Amino acid sequence: MFLRALPALICALLVSAVLLRRMPLVALAVTLAGSVAPSLGPPSDLPASTLQVAAACAAGLEVCYMAATRARRISVTGAVMAGAGLPFLVLMFPPPELLPPNGTSATPVPLITIAVPLVMIIAWLIGNSVRQVQARAALVRAQAADQVAMAERLRIARELHDVVAHSIGIIAIQAGSGRSVCDTNPAEARDALAAIEATSRETLSGLRRLMTGLRHAEPQSGPGPAPLGPAPSLADIDRLAAMTLEAGVHVDVDWHGSRERLPVDIDLSAFRIIQEALTNVVRHAGTDRCRVSVSQQDGELSIEVTDNGRGGSGAAGNGYGITGMRERAALLGGDFSAGPRPGGGFRVAARLPVPARGR
């Protein structure tokens, strides 16, 4: 007993849908085979050509799916199978309503044999366009992830440099001073060793906070920067000046304008810029005094570190210190400059915009 045409086609389409994800070409072959059922089975309530149009639409959707999700070799093969195979099957097994009348030999060419190749080409182009859009979106996401990772690596590198460079500079100065007087002035040598110990402990504490923040950062917290624990701020300038004094450089600190609390990122960046500038004074300026000026007014934080030393010999080179200060200012939308002063010495200046309260 023959199945009716419509149930047979429906069964073929269901089998094809099951196979489409894992074996798309086999699924397409099942759909093409199902398109022959209306011509082979007994008459149905629907014309056989209508059922074949439905099979052609299903084949077009499968070709579109393959073009969007599979390699081009597979999708092109599927498009060729459907575009050439379906018209061939229709011509080999024409539906009853397209058979020539009795007594004639001419067989009209069904429209489906002309439209199907065009439909398959359009379906493939649509699917391929979807694939290209998905590929571009994936590329954009990958590039964005790389940029976030690079920004985070640069941020961590700046933090490590700023935490370590200043302290190591002071330790080197104190060690040299202690070594030079260890025989002639033991008391001064002991003071130098005490300063080295205090500076080392503070540096280790800063590194521990940095590492703890990185280890405890939640990967689900989003692309934002990992927390680094309690961060230094402009409130710690006096402590920074005391550490610099132990290295032999007296720091005059001048405050102007408002002393209102700053956003954490601006406060930290301002401190780090001053810290690195003082590190360069200790290591390169060859002077025993410098000046730090901090001014917060008119929605702007201005920082200036000046000295009367050798004009920053070595400080304005290609090291990471100047680069890190410039990057910190740029990330906050500010301006940064560093260079020798006309009258001698070196000047580091930064202007950081301060957002209005309530934003």
C-alpha positions as CSV (number, residue, x, y, z in Angstrom):
1,M,0.0,0.0,0.0
2,F,1.4,3.3,-1.1
3,L,1.7,6.3,1.3
4,R,-0.1,9.4,0.3
5,A,2.2,12.0,-1.2
6,L,1.9,14.7,1.5
7,P,2.7,12.4,4.5
8,A,5.7,11.0,2.5
9,L,7.1,14.4,1.9
10,I,6.5,15.4,5.5
11,C,8.4,12.3,6.7
12,A,11.3,13.2,4.4
13,L,11.5,16.7,5.7
14,L,11.4,15.5,9.3
15,V,14.2,13.1,8.7
16,S,16.2,15.8,6.9
17,A,15.7,18.2,9.9
18,V,17.1,15.6,12.2
19,L,20.2,15.0,10.0
20,L,20.8,18.6,9.1
21,R,23.1,19.6,12.0
22,R,25.5,16.6,11.8
23,M,25.2,15.5,8.1
24,P,23.9,18.5,6.1
25,L,24.6,17.0,2.7
26,V,22.8,13.7,3.6
27,A,19.9,15.8,4.9
28,L,19.7,17.7,1.6
29,A,19.8,14.4,-0.3
30,V,16.8,13.2,1.8
31,T,14.9,16.4,1.0
32,L,15.6,16.0,-2.7
33,A,14.5,12.4,-2.6
34,G,11.3,13.4,-0.8
35,S,10.5,15.9,-3.6
36,V,9.9,12.9,-5.9
37,A,7.2,11.4,-3.7
38,P,4.4,13.6,-5.1
39,S,5.1,12.2,-8.5
40,L,5.3,8.6,-7.5
41,G,2.4,8.3,-5.1
42,P,-1.3,8.3,-5.7
43,P,-3.1,11.6,-6.2
44,S,-3.2,13.9,-3.2
45,D,-5.5,16.8,-2.1
46,L,-2.7,19.2,-3.2
47,P,-1.2,19.3,-6.7
48,A,2.1,17.5,-6.9
49,S,3.8,20.6,-8.2
50,T,2.8,22.5,-5.1
51,L,4.4,19.9,-2.9
52,Q,7.5,20.0,-5.0
53,V,7.7,23.8,-4.5
54,A,7.5,23.2,-0.8
55,A,10.4,20.7,-1.1
56,A,12.4,23.3,-3.1
57,C,11.8,25.9,-0.4
58,A,13.0,23.4,2.3
59,A,16.1,22.6,0.2
60,G,16.8,26.4,-0.2
61,L,16.6,26.8,3.6
62,E,19.1,23.9,4.1
63,V,21.5,25.5,1.5
64,C,21.2,28.8,3.3
65,Y,22.0,27.0,6.7
66,M,25.0,25.2,5.2
67,A,26.4,28.5,3.7
68,A,26.0,30.2,7.1
69,T,27.5,27.4,9.3
70,R,29.6,25.1,7.2
71,A,32.8,25.4,5.2
72,R,32.5,26.8,1.7
73,R,33.3,23.4,0.2
74,I,30.3,21.8,1.8
75,S,27.9,24.7,1.2
76,V,28.9,25.0,-2.5
77,T,28.4,21.3,-2.9
78,G,25.0,21.5,-1.4
79,A,24.0,24.4,-3.6
80,V,25.0,22.5,-6.7
81,M,23.2,19.4,-5.5
82,A,20.0,21.3,-5.0
83,G,20.3,23.6,-8.0
84,A,20.9,20.8,-10.4
85,G,19.5,17.8,-8.7
86,L,16.0,19.1,-8.0
87,P,15.2,20.2,-11.6
88,F,16.7,16.9,-12.9
89,L,14.4,14.9,-10.6
90,V,11.4,17.0,-11.7
91,L,12.1,16.3,-15.3
92,M,12.7,12.6,-14.7
93,F,9.6,12.3,-12.5
94,P,7.2,15.0,-13.6
95,P,4.0,15.5,-11.6
96,P,0.8,14.2,-13.1
97,E,-0.6,17.7,-13.9
98,L,2.4,18.5,-16.0
99,L,2.2,15.3,-18.2
100,P,1.3,15.9,-21.9
101,P,-2.3,15.3,-22.9
102,N,-3.1,12.0,-24.7
103,G,-2.0,12.1,-28.2
104,T,0.8,14.7,-27.8
105,S,4.4,14.2,-27.3
106,A,5.5,17.6,-26.1
107,T,6.3,17.9,-22.4
108,P,6.2,21.5,-21.0
109,V,9.2,22.5,-19.1
110,P,8.1,23.2,-15.5
111,L,8.9,26.6,-14.1
112,I,10.5,25.0,-11.1
113,T,13.3,23.7,-13.2
114,I,14.2,27.3,-14.1
115,A,13.5,29.0,-10.8
116,V,15.2,26.4,-8.5
117,P,18.9,27.2,-9.6
118,L,18.2,30.9,-9.1
119,V,16.6,30.3,-5.7
120,M,19.6,28.1,-4.6
121,I,22.1,30.8,-5.6
122,I,20.2,33.4,-3.7
123,A,19.9,31.1,-0.7
124,W,23.6,30.4,-0.7
125,L,24.5,34.1,-1.0
126,I,22.2,35.0,1.9
127,G,23.8,32.2,4.1
128,N,27.3,33.2,3.0
129,S,26.5,36.9,3.9
130,V,25.4,35.7,7.4
131,R,28.6,33.7,7.8
132,Q,30.7,36.8,6.8
133,V,28.8,39.0,9.3
134,Q,29.4,36.4,12.0
135,A,33.1,36.1,11.1
136,R,33.5,39.9,11.3
137,A,31.7,40.1,14.6
138,A,33.9,37.4,16.0
139,L,37.0,39.3,14.8
140,V,35.8,42.5,16.4
141,R,35.2,40.7,19.7
142,A,38.6,39.1,19.5
143,Q,40.2,42.4,18.8
144,A,38.3,44.1,21.6
145,A,39.4,41.3,24.0
146,D,43.0,41.7,22.9
147,Q,42.8,45.5,23.5
148,V,41.3,45.0,27.0
149,A,44.1,42.4,27.8
150,M,46.8,44.8,26.5
151,A,45.4,47.7,28.5
152,E,45.3,45.6,31.6
153,R,48.9,44.4,31.0
154,L,50.1,48.0,30.6
155,R,48.2,49.0,33.7
156,I,49.8,46.2,35.7
157,A,53.2,47.1,34.2
158,R,52.8,50.7,35.3
159,E,51.8,49.7,38.8
160,L,54.7,47.4,39.2
161,H,57.1,50.0,37.8
162,D,55.8,52.7,40.1
163,V,55.7,50.5,43.2
164,V,59.3,49.2,42.7
165,A,61.3,51.9,40.9
166,H,60.9,54.6,43.5
167,S,61.8,52.3,46.4
168,I,64.7,50.6,44.6
169,G,66.1,54.1,43.8
170,I,66.0,55.1,47.4
171,I,67.4,51.7,48.5
172,A,70.3,52.1,46.1
173,I,71.1,55.6,47.3
174,Q,70.9,54.6,51.0
175,A,73.1,51.5,50.3
176,G,75.8,53.6,48.6
177,S,75.7,56.1,51.4
178,G,75.9,53.5,54.1
179,R,78.8,51.7,52.4
180,S,80.8,54.9,52.1
181,V,80.5,55.7,55.8
182,C,80.3,52.2,57.4
183,D,83.9,52.6,58.7
184,T,84.1,56.3,59.5
185,N,80.5,56.9,60.8
186,P,78.8,53.7,62.0
187,A,75.8,55.6,63.3
188,E,75.0,57.1,59.9
189,A,75.5,53.7,58.3
190,R,73.0,52.2,60.8
191,D,70.5,55.0,59.8
192,A,71.0,54.1,56.2
193,L,70.3,50.4,56.9
194,A,67.2,51.3,58.9
195,A,65.9,53.4,56.0
196,I,66.6,50.5,53.6
197,E,64.7,48.2,55.9
198,A,61.7,50.5,56.1
199,T,61.6,51.1,52.4
200,S,62.0,47.4,51.6
201,R,59.1,46.5,53.9
202,E,56.9,49.2,52.4
203,T,57.8,48.0,48.9
204,L,57.0,44.4,49.8
205,S,53.7,45.5,51.3
206,G,52.8,47.3,48.0
207,L,53.7,44.3,45.9
208,R,51.7,42.0,48.2
209,R,48.6,44.2,47.8
210,L,49.1,44.2,44.0
211,M,49.5,40.4,43.8
212,T,46.6,39.8,46.2
213,G,44.3,42.0,44.1
214,L,45.3,40.1,40.9
215,R,44.9,36.7,42.5
216,H,41.5,37.5,44.0
217,A,40.0,39.2,40.9
218,E,36.8,37.4,39.8
219,P,36.9,36.3,36.1
220,Q,33.1,36.9,35.9
221,S,33.4,40.5,37.0
222,G,33.7,41.8,33.4
223,P,36.5,43.4,31.4
224,G,37.2,46.1,33.9
225,P,40.6,46.3,35.7
226,A,41.3,44.0,38.6
227,P,41.2,45.6,42.1
228,L,44.6,46.2,43.5
229,G,43.7,46.7,47.1
230,P,44.0,50.0,49.0
231,A,45.7,52.4,46.6
232,P,48.0,55.3,47.6
233,S,46.7,58.8,47.0
234,L,47.7,62.5,47.3
235,A,47.0,62.2,51.0
236,D,50.3,60.1,51.1
237,I,52.4,62.9,49.6
238,D,53.9,63.8,53.0
239,R,54.9,60.2,53.5
240,L,56.4,60.1,50.0
241,A,58.3,63.3,50.7
242,A,59.7,61.7,53.9
243,M,60.9,58.7,52.0
244,T,62.6,60.9,49.4
245,L,64.3,62.9,52.2
246,E,65.8,59.7,53.5
247,A,67.4,59.4,50.0
248,G,69.0,62.8,50.4
249,V,66.4,65.0,48.5
250,H,64.3,67.5,50.4
251,V,60.8,68.0,48.9
252,D,58.9,71.2,49.3
253,V,55.2,70.5,48.9
254,D,52.8,73.4,47.9
255,W,49.1,72.9,47.9
256,H,46.8,75.3,46.1
257,G,43.0,75.5,45.6
258,S,40.5,72.9,46.9
259,R,41.4,69.8,48.9
260,E,38.2,68.0,48.1
261,R,38.3,64.2,47.7
262,L,39.2,63.1,44.2
263,P,38.0,60.1,42.2
264,V,40.1,57.1,43.0
265,D,41.7,56.8,39.5
266,I,42.6,60.4,39.4
267,D,44.0,60.4,42.9
268,L,46.1,57.3,42.2
269,S,47.4,58.6,38.9
270,A,48.4,61.9,40.4
271,F,50.3,60.2,43.2
272,R,52.1,57.9,40.8
273,I,53.1,60.7,38.5
274,I,54.6,62.6,41.5
275,Q,56.2,59.4,42.8
276,E,57.9,58.7,39.5
277,A,59.0,62.3,39.1
278,L,60.6,62.2,42.5
279,T,62.3,58.9,41.6
280,N,63.9,60.6,38.6
281,V,65.0,63.5,40.8
282,V,66.7,61.1,43.2
283,R,68.3,59.1,40.4
284,H,69.2,61.6,37.8
285,A,69.0,65.2,38.9
286,G,72.1,65.3,41.2
287,T,70.4,67.8,43.6
288,D,69.3,67.8,47.2
289,R,66.1,69.8,46.8
290,C,63.0,69.8,44.6
291,R,59.5,71.3,44.7
292,V,56.1,69.6,44.2
293,S,53.1,71.8,43.5
294,V,49.5,70.5,43.5
295,S,46.6,72.6,42.6
296,Q,42.9,71.7,42.3
297,Q,40.7,74.3,40.9
298,D,38.4,75.1,38.0
299,G,37.6,71.4,37.4
300,E,41.3,70.6,36.9
301,L,44.1,69.0,38.9
302,S,47.5,70.5,38.1
303,I,50.7,68.8,39.2
304,E,54.2,70.2,38.8
305,V,57.5,68.8,40.0
306,T,60.6,70.9,39.4
307,D,64.3,70.8,40.5
308,N,67.5,72.7,39.9
309,G,69.7,69.8,39.0
310,R,71.4,68.7,35.9
311,G,68.4,69.1,33.6
312,G,67.1,65.5,34.0
313,S,70.1,63.7,32.5
314,G,68.7,60.3,31.7
315,A,65.2,61.0,32.9
316,A,63.8,62.1,29.6
317,G,65.2,59.2,27.7
318,N,63.3,56.2,26.5
319,G,62.7,54.6,29.9
320,Y,59.4,53.4,31.2
321,G,59.0,56.2,33.8
322,I,58.2,59.1,31.5
323,T,56.2,56.8,29.2
324,G,54.2,55.6,32.2
325,M,53.4,59.1,33.4
326,R,52.3,60.2,30.0
327,E,50.1,57.1,29.6
328,R,48.4,57.8,33.0
329,A,47.6,61.4,32.0
330,A,46.4,60.4,28.6
331,L,44.1,57.7,29.9
332,L,42.3,60.3,32.0
333,G,42.1,62.8,29.2
334,G,44.8,65.0,30.6
335,D,48.0,66.7,29.3
336,F,51.5,65.8,30.3
337,S,54.9,67.4,29.6
338,A,58.4,66.7,30.8
339,G,61.7,68.3,29.9
340,P,64.6,70.5,30.9
341,R,63.8,74.0,32.3
342,P,65.2,77.0,30.5
343,G,67.0,78.2,33.6
344,G,68.4,74.8,34.5
345,G,66.9,71.7,36.1
346,F,64.0,69.6,35.0
347,R,60.2,70.0,35.1
348,V,57.4,67.5,35.0
349,A,53.9,68.8,34.7
350,A,50.5,67.2,34.3
351,R,46.9,68.5,34.1
352,L,44.1,66.1,34.8
353,P,40.4,67.0,34.3
354,V,38.3,66.5,37.5
355,P,34.7,65.6,36.8
356,A,32.0,67.7,38.5
357,R,30.4,66.1,41.5
358,G,27.2,64.1,40.8
359,R,28.4,62.8,37.4
